[in-house]
Amino acid sequence: MTGEAAGAPELPGLTIEQTGALRRFARLKAGAVFMEQGMGKSRVAVELANHRARAGRVDAVLWVAPYSVLSTVQAEVERWGCDVPVRYLGYQTLSQSDRAYLDTLTWAKTRKLLIVADESSFIKNGWSKRHQRMLELRRHAAYALALNGTPLTRDLWDVKRQMDWLHPKILGTSDRQFSYRYFTLIERADPDRGRRAWFKVYEPNVAHLRGLMERYIFEARLDIGLPEAELEVSHEAGAATRAAYEAERDEFFAAWERYGEEIALYRMLGNLKKTAACCPAKCASVAERVEGQHTIVFCQYRAEQAAISAALTGDHLVMSGATPARERAEIFARFRKERLPLLITYNTGSFGLNLQHVASAHLASLPFDFGQVEQARSRIRRLGQKNALVYTTHTSDLGIDALVARNLGKKEWLAQLMRREIDPSGIL
């Protein structure tokens, strides 16, 4: 993590932000580039690799990214030209294939390596196999770089995991120390279920946290110089959906009163969210608003996507994780030429797409994760965009959507928000 003597190279064609990032990290062995999509994070990584390769400090790059964007990343790296071999690995492959992981680990041990964690929010779960394997690969790399559009997608733990992956000395705190330094323990007596406790961010110490990280991060927001508008549309849920929603909610409250089990909370949150998102009446209302528009519509669930598709009377495009790669290319080719709505799932379309030929995006339902919202908007909010942008968020009039919106505003984990606000007569 110590500094190096060589300064940043002066390169033509770099933006001010890219130059700033390159200068920041030319003397460091670890760093995080938090730049919005379309600002050229990939080129920063390539130029840093080239800078270190010319000094004889790097002879290979391991680039880990979401599987769905690996082809886009590879095209970007080839476009800018990396002076050393680059090995590409998907996060999904890393966690699911022991063989691929062990093969990559063996390879990494014999290299002077720069490891790149592209979309580094994918390693925010500290106990996951993906995170643990990324930590092991990092131990065998001389240099590490995290790339992401936003440092915070859920709560302060996102930052902790990413900084610890870069180097544990950046923050220099264990999980327990981190909890008590940057959070306050809140306790509340409950006459029925005993004491409740949770941690809330301690705002006065956030500046201290930022101070520890400041040297190792570079943040920049894209200024496209165009007007941007945000619209919110609330749709009335149908009677059948409302009845199913209330039955699920009441069943949860009964279980919570009896057992207070955390698993019941997580299950109920997921079930209520899906019930609200897939409401036929709400999906038909969304379809009415996007009919005939050249727009991209982000959906959380395949069932939600299918309901909106069924309600559309005109031609439209549909793509999900099950869509073959060849068919996806055909869909995008049509979408660039024809004024059609494209229905796409968040996990399929929130990373790596350049859709600056479209000026509007609809979020058919809000995901739990703030990062997914930011990624979705960034598909159209890119350099090269020539039109004013409009983002439309669709919600139902059911309580879960209001809770999710509050959660995204506070960037807290929804379950934590729910734990202290659960009340059968409350917002749900």
N, C-alpha and C positions, 0 to 999 in steps of 0.2 A: 504493500500500500504506500510505500515511500515514494517520494518524487524522483524525477529523472532529469538529467541535465539538458537533453535535447529539447529545443523549443518547437512550436507548431510550424509546419511548413506553410508557405504562402502559395495558395492555389487559386488559379483563375476560375471563374464561373460559380464559386460558392456564394450562397446567400449570406447575409449578415449573421443570421442565426447559426448556420452551419459553421461559419468561421469562428464564432464565439464558442461553440461546443468543442471544436477541434482544438482551440487554444486552451480551453479549460482542462481537457483530458490528455493533452500531449505529454504532460509531466506526471500523470498519475497512472497507477496500475489498475484502478477500478473506478467506475463512474456510471451514472445513470443519465440518459438523455430522455427527458420528458418533453417531447415536442409533439404537437398535434399532427394527425395524419396529413400527408401531403406536403410536409415541410422538409422532407429529405433526410430522415434519421438514418436510412440505410447507407446513404453516401457518407455520412459522418463516420459510420462504423468502417466502411471500406477504406477511407482515407487514413483513419487511425491505424488500421492493419498495415497499410502500405508504409506509413511513417515508421512504424516499429520494425517492419520487415527490412527496410533500407538500413536500419541501425543494427540489423542482425539479431533482434530480440524476439522476433516471431517468425515461425516458418509454416504455420498453418492456422486456419480459423475453423472453429466449430460454431455453426450458426443454428440455434435451436429456435423454432417458431411454431405457431399453430400449423397443423398439417395442411389446412386449406389454403394457406398463403405461401407455402414453400416455393411453388412455381413462380409466383410474383416476386418473391425475394431473390430467387436465383436470377431472374431476368434483370432485376435492378443491379445486382452485383456484377453481372456480365456487362451491363451497360456502362458502369463506371470503371470496371477493370481492377481486379484484386491481384496483387503481385505474388500472392502465395495461394496454395490450394485451399479451397473452402469445402468443408463437409457439412451437409444439411441434415437436420434431424427434426422430426415433428414431436411436439410435446406428447401427443397421443401415443406415438410409437415408443417413446421413451418410457412411458408408464405401463404400457401393455405388453411389450416385447422384451423379455429377459435377454434373449439372444442379441437383439440390436443394441441394448444398453451395454452388455458386457463387451461386445465387439467394439463399440465406440470408446468405452473406458480403456480397453487395451491399447487402442490406437492413440488416445489422448496422452497416455503415460509416456509415449516415445516422441512427443512433439514439444516444441516451444510454442505454446498455444495461446491464442486469444479466443475466449468463449463469449458468444453474443447471446443474450437472452432476449429475443425479440418478443414484443407483447409480454413483458415480464410480469404482468398481473397474473399470468397463468401459473406462477410459482408462489402465489400468496398463501396457499394452504400448507402450513409448516409441517403437518403430520402426513401429508400425502406421499405416495411412492414417487410421484413426479418431482416434488420438491427435494426429497431426500436424495434422489439420483442426480438432480442438478447440483446439489451441494457436493456430492462426491466428484462429479466431473469438474466442478469449480476448483477443488483442491489440487487438481493436476494441471491447472491453467495458470500461466504467468500473469495474464491480463484478463479482466472481465468487464463487460459492458452490458448494461441493461437498457433496453429501448422500450418506450411506452408512450402512449398519448397522454395519460394522466397518472400521477403517482398514486392517487387515492381512488379506489373504486368501491370500497365498502367502509373501512374504518382505518384507524391508525396502524392496525396490525398489518395491513397491506404494505405500508412503508417499512415496517420492522422486518418483514420477511425478505423484501427486496434488498434492503441495506445489509442484512445479515448474509444474504447470498453473495453480495459483492465482497464484503469483508466484515467479519464479526467485530473488528475493532472500531468501525465507523460509529456505531452506537455504544458498543461496549457494555451492553446490559443483557442479563438473562431475561427470559419471559416473565418471571416473577418480579424482577426489578422494574421491568418496563411497565407492568400492570400498575404498580404502586407509585411509579414516578410520573406517569402521564395520564393516569386515570384516578378517579376517586371512588372508593368503595361506598356504595349506598346500601343501607339496610332498612328494611321496613317490616314491622311486625304484622302478621296476618293471623287473625284469631282462629281461622279454620285450618290453615296449612302451615302455621308456624312462621319462622323468619324467612323473608325473601331478601336476596342480596344480588347486586349487579354492579358492574363498573361503568362509570360515566367519564368521558374525556374531561381532564382537568385543564381548562383553557389556558391558565397562566403559564403552564410549563410547555405548551406547544411551541412557543418561540425558542425555548431551549433546545427542543428536539430539532427544529429547523436549523438552528445554529450548528448542531453537530453534523448535519447532513450537507450543509450549504456548499462546502468545498467540493463535494462529490456528486452534485447534481447540476444539471443545466435544464432550465425550463423555458419554454417559449410557446406563445399562442399565435396561431395563424391569423394574420390580418388580410382578409381577401378584399377589403375595400368596397364591400357591397352591403346593402341593407339586409338585415336578417329579422324575420318575424317568427314568433312562437304563438301557436294557437292551441287551445285546449277545448276539447269537445267531450261532453258527458252524455252518455247514451242510457236510456231507461232499460233496465233488464226486463226480460219477459217473465210472465207469471210462473212458468215451469222452472226457469232458471232460479228465480227468487225462492221458490219452494225447496229446490234441491240445495241451494246455498244455506238457507235457514236450518234445514235438517242437518247438514254437515256441521254447521256452527254449534247447534244445540247439543249434538252428540259429543262434540269436543268439550263443551263446557261441563257436561255431565261427567266425562272421563277426568277432566281436570279437577273437578271437585272431589272425586273419589280418590284419585291417585296422584295428581299433580305431575304426571310423567312428561319429561321433555319430548319424548318421541311423539306423543300425542300433539304437542304444539307444532312441531315441524310438519307432521302429516297434515294437520288441519290447514296450516298456512299454504302448503302446496295445493291442496284440494280446493280451497276457497279461491285461490288465484286462478286456477285452471277453469273452475266453474264460471267465474266472472268473465274471463277472456274469451271463452268459447260460447257464450250466450248467443243463440241464433238471432235474437232481435238486435243485439248490439252489433254482431257481425254484418247483418243485413244493412244496418245504418252506416257502418263504415264503408261497405261496398257502394252504397249510394253516393257517398262523398268522393270516392276515387274513380268511379265509373268514367271511362273515356279519358282519363288524365294520364299524362306522361309523368308518372311518379313511382316511387319505390315504397312498398308497404311492408314494414317489419312486423312479423308475428312471432309469438313465443312458442306456440304449439301447432303441431300439424293439423289437429282438429279445428283449431281456430282458422288456420289458413284455408282448410277445405270448406269451412262454412262461409267465409268471405268469397271464395272462388265460386261456390254454388250460387251465391246471391248476385254475382255479376252477370249481366245479360250480354255484354259485349265481349270482344276478344281481349284476352289478358294473358299474362305469363306467370307461371308458378315454378318455384324452385325451393328445394329443401335439401337436407343432408343426404337423402336417398337418391337425389338426381345424379346420374352418371356424369363424369367430367366432360365427356364429349357433348352430351346434351346441354350442359351448362354453357359451354362455349357458344352453342347455337342460340341459346336463350339470350345471352348477353349481346350477341350480334344483332338479333331482332330488336332488342330493347334500345340499342343505340340508333336504330333507323326508324322505328315505328312509335307512334304516340300511344303507348299501351301502359297500363299499370302492371308492375312486377311485384308479385307477392313472394316474399322471401323470409325464411326463418332467421332469427338473430344469429344463431351459431353458424349458419351457412354464410350469411352475407354481411356480418358486422366487422369483418377483418379483411384488409387487403384489396378491397374493390375501389376502383377509380371511376366514379360516376358523375363527374363534373358536368356532363351534358344534361343532367337532370337538375331542376331547381327546387324540387319539393320532396319531402319525405314524410310519411305517416307512420307513427308508432301505434299500431293497432291495439297494443296493450303494453304496459310498462313492465320490464323485467325487474327482478330483485336487485340486480347489479347496476350501479351507477355507471361503471365502465362500459357496459354494453350500450347504454343510452348514448354516451359520448362517441363510441365507435360507430354506431348507426348514423348519427348526424354527420360524422366525418366522411361518410361515403360521398356526400355531395358538397361538403364544405372543404374545398380543395383549391390549390393554385390552378388557374385555368378556368375557374368558374366565371361566367360572364353575366349571370342573371341574379336578381335579388332572390334570397332564399326564404323558404317558408317551411317550418317544422310543425306538424300537427300531432298532438298527443291525444289519443282516444282513451277514455275511461268509462266504466259503467257507474251506475249510481249505488253500487254496493260498497259496503264499508271497507273491504279489503283493499280496493283501489286507492281510497283515501289514505290508508295506512302505508301502502307502498310508496305513494307520492311523498308522504312525510319522511319515510325512511330514506328515499333518494335525496331529499333536501338536506337531511342531517348526515347522510352518508354513514348511517349506523346499520348494523345487522338487524334485519326486521325482527328476528326472534328476540333479540335483546329489547327492542322497543316494545314488543308485545308482552314480554315477561312482567314489565312494571306497569302496563296499562290494561291488562286483561280485566274485563268487567262485562258480565253478560248484558248489562244495560248500556254499554258504551258504544263506540263507533262501529263495531262489527254488526 
